[in-house]
Amino acid sequence: MAKFELKLPKMGESVAEATITNWLKEVGDTIEADEPVLEIATDKVDSEVPSEVEGKLIEKLFEADDVVQVGQTIAIIETEGDIPAGNDDEELDLDLDDSEEEGEYAKEVAESVETAKETAGNKDFSDASRFYSPLVKNIAKEEGIDLDELEEVEGTGKDGRVTKDDILAYVENREKGTSAPQASKKATKASADTGKMAEAKASAETVIPSGEDEIIEMSRMGKMISHHMVQSAQTSAHVQSFIEVDVTNIWNWRNKHKNDFQKKEGEKLTFTPIFMEAVAKAIRDFPLINISVDGDKIIKKKNINLGMAAALPDGNLIVPVIRNADQLNLVGLAKKVNNLANRARQNKLKPDDIQGGTYTVTNVGTFGSIMGTPIINQPQVAILALGAIRKVPAVIETPEGDFIGIRYKMFLSHSYDHRVVNGALGGQFVQRVAQYLEGFDKDREI
């Protein structure tokens, strides 16, 4: 018999740890190869961890709600097959007649469990009044810093955020028995602002439910979305521009080609890839909409990675990313849009699928809204909302004169960060998107 160490797999460059949310298998259960063993959650997305081997689960090194580092062993699976290449540990023969080898293995497992528990810690930072990165929380756990103490650490990052250097400096000064160094004036002001917001939160009127009210616990992702939305509203100076677009040519062209497109490509032709194509073109024309802000610096993104808001099975929204969208033709965009949307509905998105976005598009018209004022998806600086397409009477200009006709129209709502995107740029960008949509070639071939 051989022992296989199931490790937390790498889930993207910026993901260093994950929280175990649910064990799908218990000790003693039989596991098939590629069968999910447990569910995990990162600050990006929820996912499952499958087994690479067929066998029996004999040891769980972590429990639900424990935090695990990428590469850490989370379970031991007993298997009769070969250990896959790439597993760090050699096959261990646990012949019951060989008590010495069995004892050594038991010792290794015990040490692994102890190390895992020390790393995971039992501290809970879910009630924190400000955001802490997974790296900062992990350092705090390893150094025995609880939430109350962590809240006292002054941050020099954006909006008073505690950075890696801040927590390491605090730990160093704490070990020396000295107080933490004073932060810069900018950080102090940000920290003071954070404190004021915390006071306002604490002084808010307490909601007291009656006996007839139903109390519903927010989901983990719901809490994350809530935090990110509030953080974005506090970070960016949101301004909106609206424009109405005539998409009659697009409506008629899609109706004419959608059946042939599905037969030829095996994919549904929705409006989304057509809109994404127009947005990508407009970003190439106005590259300063494709930026992020880092303190007093502007980071101009080289790639155009479009995020598209998609609904999860529980009703929450997630934003998978179409990488290098400007380099894809309409067929490529349609395949990518459908693939990401389907995997979002099946809750099968991976952390890499939702990272690296530089501009986001959300379709508020899905449920009939004619326009919306979306919140910017940080660290981006703008987001476009697509309203419902409506059949409306409109004035049509012709060489022979004006007349009233039936047209298909929609509103585009553009939210942008007024710290770095002024009204001219924000308005010109959404106007250019409208021009590309209204100028759509109705004789275009697929």
Solvent accessible surface area in square Angstrom, and as a share of the most:
residue,aa,sasa,rsa
1,M,114,0.51
2,A,3,0.02
3,K,11,0.05
4,F,2,0.01
5,E,37,0.17
6,L,3,0.01
7,K,50,0.21
8,L,2,0.01
9,P,58,0.37
10,K,150,0.64
11,M,16,0.07
12,G,7,0.07
13,E,167,0.75
14,S,75,0.49
15,V,11,0.06
16,A,51,0.39
17,E,19,0.08
18,A,4,0.03
19,T,40,0.23
20,I,1,0.00
21,T,56,0.32
22,N,65,0.34
23,W,21,0.07
24,L,69,0.34
25,K,35,0.15
26,E,92,0.41
27,V,86,0.50
28,G,42,0.40
29,D,54,0.28
30,T,89,0.52
31,I,0,0.00
32,E,93,0.42
33,A,54,0.42
34,D,112,0.58
35,E,48,0.21
36,P,44,0.28
37,V,0,0.00
38,L,0,0.00
39,E,56,0.25
40,I,3,0.01
41,A,2,0.01
42,T,8,0.05
43,D,52,0.27
44,K,70,0.30
45,V,3,0.02
46,D,43,0.22
47,S,18,0.12
48,E,83,0.37
49,V,2,0.01
50,P,61,0.39
51,S,1,0.00
52,E,105,0.47
53,V,10,0.06
54,E,104,0.47
55,G,13,0.12
56,K,86,0.36
57,L,0,0.00
58,I,48,0.24
59,E,59,0.26
60,K,37,0.16
61,L,4,0.02
62,F,3,0.01
63,E,102,0.46
64,A,48,0.37
65,D,114,0.59
66,D,32,0.16
67,V,22,0.13
68,V,1,0.00
69,Q,32,0.14
70,V,49,0.28
71,G,42,0.40
72,Q,34,0.15
73,T,16,0.09
74,I,1,0.00
75,A,0,0.00
76,I,4,0.02
77,I,0,0.00
78,E,35,0.15
79,T,4,0.02
80,E,149,0.67
81,G,42,0.40
82,D,124,0.65
83,I,29,0.15
84,P,38,0.24
85,A,108,0.84
86,G,77,0.74
87,N,28,0.14
88,D,114,0.59
89,D,56,0.29
90,E,145,0.65
91,E,96,0.43
92,L,55,0.28
93,D,85,0.44
94,L,33,0.16
95,D,71,0.37
96,L,141,0.70
97,D,138,0.71
98,D,48,0.25
99,S,84,0.54
100,E,128,0.57
101,E,75,0.34
102,E,65,0.29
103,G,40,0.38
104,E,95,0.43
105,Y,23,0.09
106,A,58,0.45
107,K,129,0.55
108,E,94,0.42
109,V,22,0.13
110,A,60,0.46
111,E,95,0.43
112,S,38,0.25
113,V,27,0.16
114,E,98,0.44
115,T,79,0.46
116,A,4,0.03
117,K,122,0.52
118,E,117,0.52
119,T,24,0.14
120,A,4,0.03
121,G,23,0.22
122,N,150,0.77
123,K,73,0.31
124,D,98,0.51
125,F,18,0.07
126,S,82,0.53
127,D,118,0.61
128,A,24,0.19
129,S,58,0.38
130,R,30,0.11
131,F,51,0.21
132,Y,8,0.03
133,S,31,0.20
134,P,33,0.21
135,L,82,0.41
136,V,2,0.01
137,K,56,0.24
138,N,18,0.09
139,I,18,0.09
140,A,0,0.00
141,K,20,0.08
142,E,101,0.45
143,E,65,0.29
144,G,43,0.41
145,I,0,0.00
146,D,69,0.36
147,L,35,0.17
148,D,111,0.58
149,E,43,0.19
150,L,0,0.00
151,E,50,0.22
152,E,133,0.60
153,V,5,0.03
154,E,68,0.30
155,G,0,0.00
156,T,72,0.42
157,G,18,0.17
158,K,71,0.30
159,D,71,0.37
160,G,1,0.01
161,R,76,0.28
162,V,2,0.01
163,T,47,0.28
164,K,104,0.44
165,D,105,0.55
166,D,18,0.09
167,I,0,0.00
168,L,78,0.39
169,A,32,0.25
170,Y,36,0.14
171,V,11,0.06
172,E,90,0.40
173,N,30,0.16
174,R,90,0.33
175,E,130,0.58
176,K,139,0.59
177,G,69,0.66
178,T,76,0.44
179,S,97,0.63
180,A,36,0.28
181,P,81,0.51
182,Q,154,0.69
183,A,20,0.16
184,S,65,0.42
185,K,187,0.79
186,K,132,0.56
187,A,2,0.02
188,T,67,0.39
189,K,135,0.57
190,A,18,0.14
191,S,32,0.21
192,A,51,0.39
193,D,56,0.29
194,T,20,0.11
195,G,33,0.31
196,K,137,0.58
197,M,78,0.35
198,A,35,0.27
199,E,124,0.55
200,A,63,0.49
201,K,145,0.62
202,A,88,0.68
203,S,90,0.58
204,A,61,0.47
205,E,161,0.72
206,T,107,0.62
207,V,131,0.75
208,I,148,0.75
209,P,64,0.40
210,S,66,0.43
211,G,89,0.85
212,E,171,0.77
213,D,79,0.41
214,E,143,0.64
215,I,136,0.69
216,I,135,0.69
217,E,135,0.61
218,M,103,0.46
219,S,53,0.34
220,R,75,0.27
221,M,15,0.07
222,G,13,0.13
223,K,95,0.40
224,M,37,0.16
225,I,50,0.26
226,S,49,0.31
227,H,65,0.29
228,H,66,0.29
229,M,65,0.29
230,V,80,0.46
231,Q,35,0.16
232,S,1,0.01
233,A,60,0.47
234,Q,95,0.42
235,T,13,0.07
236,S,7,0.05
237,A,49,0.38
238,H,54,0.24
239,V,45,0.26
240,Q,59,0.26
241,S,22,0.14
242,F,94,0.39
243,I,46,0.23
244,E,72,0.33
245,V,0,0.00
246,D,30,0.16
247,V,0,0.00
248,T,10,0.06
249,N,45,0.23
250,I,0,0.00
251,W,68,0.24
252,N,80,0.41
253,W,4,0.01
254,R,46,0.17
255,N,64,0.33
256,K,144,0.61
257,H,24,0.11
258,K,71,0.30
259,N,97,0.50
260,D,83,0.43
261,F,0,0.00
262,Q,84,0.38
263,K,172,0.73
264,K,138,0.58
265,E,41,0.18
266,G,59,0.57
267,E,42,0.19
268,K,133,0.56
269,L,4,0.02
270,T,45,0.26
271,F,36,0.15
272,T,33,0.19
273,P,1,0.01
274,I,2,0.01
275,F,7,0.03
276,M,1,0.00
277,E,22,0.10
278,A,5,0.04
279,V,1,0.00
280,A,3,0.02
281,K,70,0.30
282,A,0,0.00
283,I,2,0.01
284,R,132,0.48
285,D,59,0.31
286,F,33,0.14
287,P,55,0.35
288,L,95,0.47
289,I,1,0.00
290,N,3,0.01
291,I,3,0.02
292,S,8,0.05
293,V,21,0.12
294,D,83,0.43
295,G,37,0.36
296,D,142,0.73
297,K,144,0.61
298,I,93,0.47
299,I,79,0.40
300,K,122,0.52
301,K,70,0.30
302,K,195,0.82
303,N,67,0.34
304,I,11,0.06
305,N,13,0.07
306,L,0,0.00
307,G,0,0.00
308,M,11,0.05
309,A,29,0.22
310,A,11,0.09
311,A,53,0.41
312,L,13,0.07
313,P,90,0.57
314,D,95,0.49
315,G,59,0.56
316,N,32,0.16
317,L,97,0.48
318,I,11,0.06
319,V,35,0.20
320,P,0,0.00
321,V,7,0.04
322,I,0,0.00
323,R,101,0.37
324,N,50,0.26
325,A,1,0.01
326,D,36,0.19
327,Q,137,0.61
328,L,64,0.32
329,N,103,0.53
330,L,8,0.04
331,V,30,0.18
332,G,20,0.19
333,L,1,0.01
334,A,0,0.00
335,K,80,0.34
336,K,74,0.32
337,V,8,0.05
338,N,20,0.10
339,N,70,0.36
340,L,1,0.01
341,A,19,0.14
342,N,64,0.33
343,R,60,0.22
344,A,0,0.00
345,R,143,0.52
346,Q,103,0.46
347,N,77,0.39
348,K,122,0.52
349,L,3,0.01
350,K,105,0.45
351,P,4,0.02
352,D,73,0.38
353,D,26,0.14
354,I,27,0.14
355,Q,24,0.11
356,G,45,0.43
357,G,16,0.16
358,T,7,0.04
359,Y,0,0.00
360,T,2,0.01
361,V,4,0.02
362,T,16,0.09
363,N,71,0.36
364,V,40,0.23
365,G,12,0.12
366,T,87,0.50
367,F,186,0.77
368,G,49,0.47
369,S,50,0.32
370,I,77,0.39
371,M,73,0.33
372,G,18,0.17
373,T,83,0.48
374,P,19,0.12
375,I,66,0.34
376,I,0,0.00
377,N,42,0.22
378,Q,46,0.20
379,P,79,0.50
380,Q,8,0.04
381,V,1,0.01
382,A,0,0.00
383,I,10,0.05
384,L,0,0.00
385,A,0,0.00
386,L,5,0.03
387,G,4,0.04
388,A,16,0.13
389,I,40,0.20
390,R,72,0.26
391,K,129,0.55
392,V,27,0.15
393,P,99,0.62
394,A,13,0.10
395,V,97,0.56
396,I,39,0.20
397,E,143,0.64
398,T,45,0.26
399,P,137,0.86
400,E,158,0.71
401,G,32,0.31
402,D,95,0.49
403,F,105,0.44
404,I,116,0.59
405,G,14,0.13
406,I,108,0.55
407,R,62,0.23
408,Y,41,0.16
409,K,42,0.18
410,M,1,0.00
411,F,41,0.17
412,L,0,0.00
413,S,0,0.00
414,H,0,0.00
415,S,0,0.00
416,Y,4,0.02
417,D,0,0.00
418,H,87,0.39
419,R,108,0.40
420,V,40,0.23
421,V,0,0.00
422,N,88,0.45
423,G,37,0.36
424,A,62,0.48
425,L,28,0.14
426,G,0,0.00
427,G,24,0.23
428,Q,89,0.39
429,F,0,0.00
430,V,4,0.02
431,Q,87,0.38
432,R,79,0.29
433,V,1,0.01
434,A,5,0.04
435,Q,89,0.40
436,Y,74,0.28
437,L,3,0.02
438,E,79,0.36
439,G,60,0.58
440,F,19,0.08
441,D,79,0.41
442,K,124,0.53
443,D,110,0.57
444,R,63,0.23
445,E,140,0.63
446,I,60,0.30
